[in-house]
Amino acid sequence: MATNAQLTDEYLQIIRDLDGDVEGRKVAAEYMAQSTAIVHHQHVACSYVPRLFNRETYDVMKSTSETAHRILCKVIQRYLDDPDYRQVFDFDPRLVDLILLPRGYKDLLPFARVDTFLNEDTGEIRFCEFNGDGSSGMNENREITLSITRTPAFKQFIANGHRIETCELFQNWIHRFIDIYENSELAVSKPRFAICDYLENGVVDEFHLFADQFTRKGYPCVVADVRDLKFDGEVLRDKEGNRIDAIWRRCVTNDVIEYWDQSQDLINAVRAQKVCLIGSFAGHVVHDKQIFSALYDTRTQAFLTDEENEFVKRTVPMTTFLDDEHINLEEVRANKDAWIIKPTDAYGAQDVYAGCGQTQERWEELLAKFANNAAGQPFIIQSYVTQFKTLTLPPETPEDLEGGKTAFEPAWYNNLNGLYLYNGQFMGVFSRLGPRATISKDQAGITSATIWVDCGDIFAPELPDRGCGCDGSCC
């Protein structure tokens, strides 16, 4: 079996043999410049070189993500069932209220993306964070994949004898969502769906693509801002007056808290069980970064099996609150490269700082700013995981490639693998890379297509064929 590095070297050599495949790179760049892969009004930065993963990597990712999902569901269930266990987490009372709202279906964590660091040489894997709500990237992955699959380099890679498979993340989630709803206590005939967020914070272009797909399948769907929803005690409606029977919740719970008064119609409709919220606010238990320290708490270890506790030790970096009560701050100050600072509840890599990316002076400033709740909210400190590096091609625009004179210059980038789980089943990878100590869009981060190579028949979800009635272009 070829290693991932060997597959990547082969792909890069194909590009070299094609004199840099400038025309292919230009075609891909032009496609992306016109694509729907837009985040906050900007087309995403991506690489022409896909992440190529072998069967061994697939098996590690599948086993790791699905084991994590089972453990996280155990934690959520214990939180719901045991008032004493809730003391493991330091949540705003309003968050506790949201978490305990009725759900109306059995699935505890329908949609998740667990972000990981994988050492592709050793197979060792560590978690970066768990995303239980608001996770995106499905359309970004789809568009980047489409941008490269018709290029000379990709065609030659297949011609070399490789069997490839891409990550299908759209239709599979639509099927899952519909199945969860139709098996819920709140299902009605001819339902209407909504995808809801505080739209200035959401990946709205992706929302509309999913809404269109639900509608094509016979489930009318709108994109709605939570603050525009109205509940009359019986029916929840969007700002146009359309009834809403089920919601795909894309709003993260800290935004619900920020807009608490303006979000009461949604909350009251969920409380009254007049709308099916998929996923429920209970997902916040694992979305909040306190989950990392909670997994090491003796009260959690008591209900996990020996195998599950060993899995936690192997995959979850040591994490605790950034305060004098939980850690020796002088040790943290003196060993900055060993640590990374994170807020307990945020997204988009906001206020995430790896010590190895800071000067000593800046590190001490950050500790003063965030330790001991100095910023008005708790922060965590986590062991820093050295990221695996991959040769890739930095992002290019069509303008960069005009005239066919651009040199082919691969560079080493760090890797972050987001593993998607639909109702506990591993479905694919959001492959992000970056040249700096933290990987995010505001730190020059990029995305690559994820391609499984010579892995056999790995994806065969047992889902009903609902058919969308299109010409196949949307699927």
C-alpha positions as CSV (number, residue, x, y, z in Angstrom):
1,M,0.0,0.0,0.0
2,A,1.4,3.4,-1.0
3,T,1.7,5.9,1.8
4,N,-0.1,9.2,1.6
5,A,3.2,10.9,1.1
6,Q,4.1,8.6,-1.8
7,L,0.7,9.3,-3.4
8,T,1.2,13.0,-3.1
9,D,4.7,12.7,-4.5
10,E,3.3,10.8,-7.5
11,Y,0.7,13.6,-8.0
12,L,3.3,16.3,-7.8
13,Q,5.5,14.5,-10.3
14,I,2.6,14.2,-12.7
15,I,2.2,18.0,-12.5
16,R,6.0,18.5,-13.1
17,D,5.8,16.1,-16.1
18,L,3.0,18.3,-17.5
19,D,5.4,21.3,-17.3
20,G,3.6,22.5,-14.2
21,D,0.1,21.8,-15.7
22,V,-0.4,25.6,-15.9
23,E,-3.5,25.2,-18.0
24,G,-5.1,22.8,-15.6
25,R,-4.2,25.1,-12.7
26,K,-5.8,28.0,-14.5
27,V,-9.0,26.0,-15.2
28,A,-9.3,25.1,-11.6
29,A,-8.6,28.7,-10.4
30,E,-11.1,30.1,-12.8
31,Y,-13.7,27.6,-11.6
32,M,-13.2,28.5,-8.0
33,A,-13.3,32.2,-8.8
34,Q,-16.9,31.7,-10.1
35,S,-17.9,29.0,-7.6
36,T,-20.3,29.0,-4.7
37,A,-17.5,28.3,-2.3
38,I,-17.9,31.6,-0.5
39,V,-17.4,32.3,3.1
40,H,-18.3,35.8,4.4
41,H,-18.5,37.2,0.9
42,Q,-15.1,35.9,-0.2
43,H,-14.2,32.9,-2.3
44,V,-12.2,30.5,-0.3
45,A,-8.4,30.0,-0.8
46,C,-7.6,26.4,-1.9
47,S,-4.8,24.2,-3.3
48,Y,-4.7,22.6,-6.7
49,V,-3.2,19.5,-5.1
50,P,-5.8,17.3,-3.3
51,R,-5.1,15.5,0.0
52,L,-4.7,11.9,-1.1
53,F,-5.5,9.3,1.6
54,N,-5.0,5.6,1.6
55,R,-7.1,2.8,3.2
56,E,-5.0,2.8,6.3
57,T,-5.8,6.5,6.9
58,Y,-9.5,5.9,6.2
59,D,-9.6,3.1,8.8
60,V,-7.9,5.3,11.4
61,M,-10.2,8.3,10.8
62,K,-13.3,6.1,10.8
63,S,-12.5,4.2,13.9
64,T,-11.4,7.4,15.8
65,S,-14.3,9.6,14.8
66,E,-17.0,6.9,15.4
67,T,-15.5,6.0,18.8
68,A,-15.4,9.6,19.8
69,H,-19.0,10.0,18.7
70,R,-20.1,7.2,21.0
71,I,-18.2,8.6,24.0
72,L,-19.6,12.1,23.4
73,C,-23.1,10.8,23.2
74,K,-22.6,9.1,26.6
75,V,-21.5,12.4,28.0
76,I,-24.5,14.2,26.6
77,Q,-26.9,11.6,28.0
78,R,-25.3,11.7,31.4
79,Y,-25.6,15.5,31.4
80,L,-29.3,15.2,30.6
81,D,-30.0,12.5,33.1
82,D,-27.9,13.4,36.1
83,P,-28.1,16.9,37.7
84,D,-25.1,16.2,39.8
85,Y,-23.0,15.5,36.7
86,R,-23.8,18.9,35.3
87,Q,-21.5,20.4,37.8
88,V,-18.6,19.1,35.7
89,F,-19.3,22.0,33.3
90,D,-19.3,25.7,34.0
91,F,-22.3,26.9,31.9
92,D,-24.4,30.0,31.9
93,P,-27.8,29.0,33.5
94,R,-29.4,30.0,30.2
95,L,-27.3,27.4,28.4
96,V,-28.3,24.8,30.9
97,D,-32.0,25.7,30.1
98,L,-31.4,25.3,26.4
99,I,-29.5,22.0,26.8
100,L,-32.4,20.5,28.7
101,L,-35.1,21.5,26.3
102,P,-37.1,18.5,24.8
103,R,-35.7,17.0,21.7
104,G,-38.5,14.7,20.3
105,Y,-36.1,12.3,18.5
106,K,-33.6,9.7,19.8
107,D,-30.5,11.0,18.0
108,L,-28.2,12.9,20.5
109,L,-25.7,14.2,18.1
110,P,-27.0,14.0,14.5
111,F,-24.4,16.2,12.9
112,A,-20.8,16.6,14.0
113,R,-17.3,17.4,12.7
114,V,-14.5,16.4,14.9
115,D,-11.2,18.2,14.0
116,T,-8.1,16.2,14.3
117,F,-4.3,16.2,13.9
118,L,-3.1,13.0,12.3
119,N,0.5,11.9,12.1
120,E,0.4,10.2,8.8
121,D,3.7,8.4,9.4
122,T,2.7,6.8,12.7
123,G,-1.1,6.7,12.6
124,E,-1.2,8.6,15.9
125,I,-4.2,11.0,16.1
126,R,-5.1,13.9,18.4
127,F,-8.3,15.9,18.6
128,C,-8.2,19.7,18.1
129,E,-11.9,20.4,18.8
130,F,-15.4,18.9,18.6
131,N,-18.0,20.8,16.6
132,G,-21.5,19.8,17.5
133,D,-23.3,22.6,15.8
134,G,-22.7,25.3,13.2
135,S,-20.2,23.1,11.3
136,S,-19.7,24.0,7.7
137,G,-17.3,23.2,4.8
138,M,-19.4,20.6,2.9
139,N,-20.0,22.9,-0.1
140,E,-16.4,24.2,0.1
141,N,-15.2,20.6,-0.2
142,R,-17.6,19.9,-3.0
143,E,-16.6,22.9,-5.1
144,I,-12.8,22.4,-4.7
145,T,-13.2,18.8,-5.7
146,L,-15.2,19.8,-8.8
147,S,-12.5,22.3,-9.7
148,I,-9.8,19.6,-10.1
149,T,-11.5,16.4,-11.3
150,R,-11.5,17.4,-15.0
151,T,-7.9,18.6,-15.0
152,P,-5.0,16.9,-16.8
153,A,-3.2,16.1,-13.6
154,F,-6.2,14.4,-12.0
155,K,-7.0,12.4,-15.1
156,Q,-3.4,11.2,-15.4
157,F,-3.4,10.1,-11.7
158,I,-6.4,7.9,-12.4
159,A,-4.8,6.7,-15.6
160,N,-1.8,5.5,-13.6
161,G,-4.1,2.8,-12.2
162,H,-5.6,4.4,-9.1
163,R,-9.2,3.9,-8.1
164,I,-10.4,7.1,-6.4
165,E,-13.5,8.1,-4.4
166,T,-14.5,11.6,-3.3
167,C,-16.4,12.6,-0.2
168,E,-20.2,13.1,-0.8
169,L,-21.4,15.3,2.0
170,F,-24.5,16.9,0.5
171,Q,-27.0,14.2,-0.3
172,N,-26.0,12.0,2.6
173,W,-26.8,14.7,5.1
174,I,-30.1,15.5,3.4
175,H,-31.1,11.9,3.7
176,R,-30.1,11.7,7.3
177,F,-31.9,14.9,8.2
178,I,-35.1,13.7,6.6
179,D,-34.9,10.3,8.3
180,I,-34.4,11.8,11.7
181,Y,-37.4,14.1,11.2
182,E,-39.7,11.5,9.8
183,N,-38.9,9.2,12.8
184,S,-39.3,12.0,15.3
185,E,-42.3,12.5,17.6
186,L,-42.9,15.9,15.9
187,A,-43.2,14.7,12.3
188,V,-46.2,15.9,10.3
189,S,-47.3,15.3,6.7
190,K,-46.0,17.7,4.1
191,P,-43.5,19.4,6.4
192,R,-41.6,22.6,5.7
193,F,-38.0,23.0,6.8
194,A,-35.7,25.9,7.6
195,I,-32.0,26.4,8.0
196,C,-31.5,28.9,10.8
197,D,-28.6,31.0,12.0
198,Y,-27.8,34.7,12.7
199,L,-27.1,35.2,9.1
200,E,-24.3,37.7,9.4
201,N,-22.3,34.9,11.1
202,G,-23.3,32.0,8.9
203,V,-22.0,30.5,5.6
204,V,-25.2,31.7,3.9
205,D,-24.2,30.6,0.4
206,E,-23.9,27.0,1.6
207,F,-27.3,27.3,3.4
208,H,-29.1,28.2,0.2
209,L,-27.6,25.3,-1.6
210,F,-28.8,22.9,1.0
211,A,-32.2,24.6,1.1
212,D,-32.6,24.1,-2.6
213,Q,-31.7,20.4,-2.3
214,F,-34.3,19.9,0.4
215,T,-36.9,21.7,-1.8
216,R,-36.0,19.5,-4.8
217,K,-36.7,16.4,-2.7
218,G,-40.2,17.6,-1.9
219,Y,-39.4,19.3,1.5
220,P,-39.8,23.1,1.0
221,C,-37.0,24.8,2.8
222,V,-36.0,28.4,3.5
223,V,-33.0,30.1,5.0
224,A,-34.0,32.2,8.0
225,D,-32.5,34.4,10.6
226,V,-33.3,33.3,14.1
227,R,-34.3,36.8,15.1
228,D,-37.0,36.9,12.3
229,L,-38.8,33.8,13.6
230,K,-42.3,34.3,15.1
231,F,-44.2,31.9,17.4
232,D,-47.8,32.3,18.2
233,G,-48.0,29.4,20.7
234,E,-48.9,26.9,18.1
235,V,-46.9,27.5,14.9
236,L,-43.4,28.9,14.2
237,R,-43.2,31.0,11.1
238,D,-40.5,32.8,9.1
239,K,-40.6,36.5,8.3
240,E,-42.7,35.7,5.2
241,G,-45.3,33.9,7.3
242,N,-44.4,30.4,6.2
243,R,-44.9,27.6,8.7
244,I,-41.7,25.9,9.9
245,D,-42.0,22.3,11.1
246,A,-38.3,21.4,11.3
247,I,-35.1,23.4,11.7
248,W,-31.5,22.5,10.8
249,R,-29.8,24.5,13.6
250,R,-26.7,26.2,12.2
251,C,-26.6,28.8,15.0
252,V,-24.1,28.2,17.7
253,T,-25.3,28.5,21.2
254,N,-23.0,31.3,22.3
255,D,-24.7,33.4,19.6
256,V,-28.1,32.4,21.0
257,I,-27.0,33.7,24.4
258,E,-25.7,37.0,22.8
259,Y,-29.1,37.5,21.1
260,W,-31.1,36.0,23.9
261,D,-34.1,38.3,23.9
262,Q,-34.4,38.3,20.1
263,S,-34.3,34.5,20.1
264,Q,-37.2,33.7,22.4
265,D,-39.6,32.8,19.6
266,L,-37.4,29.9,18.5
267,I,-36.7,28.8,22.1
268,N,-40.4,28.9,23.1
269,A,-41.4,26.9,20.0
270,V,-38.8,24.2,20.9
271,R,-39.9,24.2,24.5
272,A,-43.5,23.8,23.4
273,Q,-42.5,21.0,21.1
274,K,-44.0,22.7,18.1
275,V,-40.9,22.6,16.0
276,C,-38.3,19.8,15.5
277,L,-34.8,21.3,16.1
278,I,-32.1,19.2,14.5
279,G,-29.6,19.1,16.3
280,S,-30.8,20.0,19.7
281,F,-29.1,22.5,22.0
282,A,-27.8,19.4,23.9
283,G,-25.0,19.4,21.4
284,H,-23.5,22.3,23.2
285,V,-22.2,19.9,25.9
286,V,-19.6,18.6,23.4
287,H,-19.2,21.8,21.3
288,D,-17.9,23.8,24.2
289,K,-14.2,23.2,24.7
290,Q,-14.7,22.4,28.4
291,I,-15.5,18.9,27.1
292,F,-11.7,18.3,26.8
293,S,-11.2,18.7,30.5
294,A,-14.5,17.0,31.3
295,L,-13.3,13.8,29.5
296,Y,-10.5,13.6,32.1
297,D,-12.8,14.3,35.1
298,T,-13.1,11.3,37.4
299,R,-16.9,11.7,37.3
300,T,-16.7,11.1,33.5
301,Q,-14.2,8.3,33.7
302,A,-16.5,6.5,36.1
303,F,-19.1,5.8,33.4
304,L,-16.8,5.3,30.5
305,T,-15.3,1.8,29.9
306,D,-11.6,1.1,30.4
307,E,-11.2,1.0,26.7
308,E,-13.0,4.4,26.3
309,N,-10.8,6.0,29.0
310,E,-7.7,4.7,27.3
311,F,-9.0,6.1,24.0
312,V,-9.4,9.5,25.7
313,K,-5.8,9.4,27.1
314,R,-4.5,8.5,23.6
315,T,-6.4,11.0,21.6
316,V,-7.4,14.0,23.7
317,P,-4.6,16.5,24.6
318,M,-4.3,17.4,28.2
319,T,-6.7,20.3,28.8
320,T,-7.6,22.4,31.8
321,F,-8.9,25.9,32.7
322,L,-6.4,28.7,32.4
323,D,-6.3,29.8,36.0
324,D,-4.3,29.4,39.2
325,E,-6.7,26.8,40.6
326,H,-6.2,24.3,37.8
327,I,-2.6,24.8,36.5
328,N,0.8,26.3,37.4
329,L,0.7,29.5,35.4
330,E,4.4,30.1,35.9
331,E,5.1,26.8,34.2
332,V,2.9,27.8,31.3
333,R,4.6,31.1,31.1
334,A,8.0,29.5,31.0
335,N,7.2,26.8,28.4
336,K,5.2,28.7,25.8
337,D,5.9,26.2,22.9
338,A,4.2,23.4,24.8
339,W,0.8,25.1,25.0
340,I,-2.1,26.6,23.1
341,I,-4.7,29.0,24.6
342,K,-8.4,28.8,23.5
343,P,-11.7,30.2,24.7
344,T,-14.1,27.7,26.0
345,D,-16.8,28.7,23.6
346,A,-16.1,30.4,20.3
347,Y,-15.6,29.6,16.6
348,G,-13.5,30.5,13.6
349,A,-10.3,30.3,15.6
350,Q,-11.2,33.4,17.4
351,D,-8.8,34.1,20.3
352,V,-6.8,30.9,19.7
353,Y,-3.1,31.4,20.3
354,A,-0.3,28.7,20.0
355,G,2.6,29.6,22.1
356,C,5.1,28.5,19.5
357,G,3.7,31.2,17.2
358,Q,4.3,34.0,19.8
359,T,7.3,35.9,21.1
360,Q,7.8,35.5,24.9
361,E,6.7,39.1,25.4
362,R,3.5,38.5,23.5
363,W,2.8,35.2,25.3
364,E,3.0,36.9,28.6
365,E,0.6,39.6,27.4
366,L,-1.8,36.9,26.3
367,L,-1.6,35.1,29.7
368,A,-2.3,38.4,31.5
369,K,-5.3,39.0,29.1
370,F,-7.0,35.6,29.4
371,A,-5.8,33.8,32.6
372,N,-8.1,33.7,35.7
373,N,-11.1,34.9,33.7
374,A,-9.5,38.3,33.1
375,A,-11.3,38.6,29.8
376,G,-14.7,38.1,31.5
377,Q,-15.0,34.5,30.4
378,P,-13.1,31.2,31.1
379,F,-10.3,30.2,28.8
380,I,-8.6,26.8,28.6
381,I,-5.0,25.8,28.2
382,Q,-4.2,22.7,26.1
383,S,-1.1,20.8,25.2
384,Y,0.1,21.8,21.8
385,V,0.1,19.1,19.2
386,T,2.8,19.3,16.6
387,Q,1.1,19.2,13.2
388,F,1.9,16.9,10.3
389,K,3.3,18.7,7.3
390,T,2.4,18.0,3.7
391,L,3.8,19.3,0.4
392,T,1.1,21.2,-1.4
393,L,0.7,24.0,-3.9
394,P,-0.2,27.4,-2.3
395,P,-3.4,29.1,-3.5
396,E,-3.4,30.8,-6.9
397,T,-5.8,33.1,-8.7
398,P,-6.5,33.2,-12.5
399,E,-4.5,36.4,-12.6
400,D,-1.5,34.6,-11.1
401,L,-1.6,32.1,-14.0
402,E,-2.1,34.5,-16.9
403,G,0.4,33.7,-19.8
404,G,1.3,30.3,-18.5
405,K,4.5,31.5,-17.0
406,T,3.9,30.7,-13.3
407,A,6.5,28.3,-11.8
408,F,5.3,25.2,-10.0
409,E,6.5,25.7,-6.4
410,P,5.1,23.3,-3.8
411,A,5.5,24.3,-0.1
412,W,5.2,22.6,3.2
413,Y,1.9,23.2,5.0
414,N,0.5,21.9,8.3
415,N,-2.6,19.7,8.3
416,L,-5.9,19.8,10.1
417,N,-8.5,17.1,9.3
418,G,-12.2,17.7,10.0
419,L,-14.0,14.4,10.2
420,Y,-17.7,14.5,9.4
421,L,-20.1,12.3,11.3
422,Y,-23.7,12.0,10.2
423,N,-25.6,10.4,13.1
424,G,-22.4,8.7,14.2
425,Q,-21.3,7.4,10.8
426,F,-18.0,8.7,9.4
427,M,-18.8,10.4,6.1
428,G,-15.7,12.3,4.9
429,V,-13.0,14.9,5.6
430,F,-12.7,18.6,5.5
431,S,-9.0,18.9,4.7
432,R,-7.5,22.2,5.8
433,L,-3.9,23.3,5.7
434,G,-1.9,26.3,6.8
435,P,1.7,27.6,6.9
436,R,1.4,28.8,10.5
437,A,1.1,27.4,14.0
438,T,-2.7,27.7,13.9
439,I,-4.8,26.8,10.9
440,S,-7.6,29.2,10.0
441,K,-8.6,31.4,7.2
442,D,-7.3,34.5,8.9
443,Q,-3.9,32.8,9.3
444,A,-3.4,32.1,5.6
445,G,-5.2,28.8,5.9
446,I,-6.4,27.0,2.8
447,T,-8.6,24.0,1.9
448,S,-7.8,21.0,-0.3
449,A,-10.1,18.4,-1.9
450,T,-10.2,15.1,-0.1
451,I,-9.6,12.0,-2.3
452,W,-9.6,8.4,-1.1
453,V,-7.2,6.3,-3.2
454,D,-7.4,2.6,-3.7
455,C,-9.6,2.1,-0.6
456,G,-12.2,-0.2,-2.0
457,D,-15.9,0.2,-1.4
458,I,-15.7,2.3,1.7
459,F,-18.9,4.4,1.5
460,A,-22.2,2.5,1.2
461,P,-24.6,4.2,3.7
462,E,-27.9,2.3,4.0
463,L,-30.1,5.3,3.1
464,P,-33.3,5.4,1.1
465,D,-33.0,6.6,-2.5
466,R,-35.2,9.7,-2.4
467,G,-34.1,11.1,-5.7
468,C,-34.1,14.8,-6.3
469,G,-35.5,14.8,-9.8
470,C,-32.6,16.9,-11.2
471,D,-30.4,16.1,-14.1
472,G,-27.6,14.8,-11.8
473,S,-25.7,18.0,-11.7
474,C,-26.6,18.8,-8.1
475,C,-25.6,15.3,-6.8
